[in-house]
């Protein structure tokens, strides 16, 4: 890096202050996990480990929810069973 150059923006000299954001500019929105709008409609890529991991955790969550639902149903049934 040549002396007197800005490391963050090499095309600008170091003495030039960075441009301030517009006072009425909105903060950037949080992005969805999908890269593009089309990602939600594309089929799942079996070779993408991030996508497979996300899919696995959704399945684990649904499984645990179902197990707890069945357990609560059994507890309710046992507590209301005739003696």
N, C-alpha and C positions, 0 to 999 in steps of 0.2 A: 504494500500500500504506500503510495507516495505521500510525503509529508504535506500537511495542510488539506488533506481530503477527509471527508466525513465517512466513517466506517459503516454507518447505517444506510446511507444513500451515497454511493461512490460517485454519482454524477453531479453532486452538489458540493461546493467548497465547504469546509468546516466552519467558516466564519458566518455563513448564511444561516439564520435561525430556521428551525423546522416550521412548516406551514401549520397555522392553528386551524382546528376544525371550525366549521361554521357554527355560530352560537345557537342556531335553531336546528342543527342537524340531529337526527334521531340516533339513538344508540343502535348498534347492529343487533338484529334479532338473533335469538338462539336458533341454531340450525337443528333440523331433525336429524336423526341418525342416517336417514337416506341421503345419499349424495345428490341425486337429482329427483325431480318429481316422478320420473319414470321408474325409479328404483322400487317403488311400492308395488308396481304392477308386473315387474319382471319376475320370472321364476327364480327360486333360490339356487344359487351357485354352490354346488357340492364341493368345489375346490377352494372356496373362500372361508378360511377358518373363523374370521370375525362373524360372518353371517351364520355359520354353523353353530358357533358358541351362543349367539343370541337366540337362535331357534331352540337349542337345547335348554337354555334357562327358562324360556317360555313354557316348554313342555314340563320341566321340573316343577315350575310354579303351578301349572294346572293340575299336575298329579298330586302335589301336596294339598292344594285346595280341595280336591275331590276326596282325598283320604280323611281330611278333617271334617268335611261335610258328612261323610258316611259315619264317622265316629260320633258326631253330634246327634245324628239321626238314631243311632243305636242307643245312645245314652237316654235320649228322649223316649224311645220305645220301651226301654227297661224300666224307666222311672214311672211310666204310665201303664205298665202291664198289670193285669189283675193278680192279686196275691192269693 
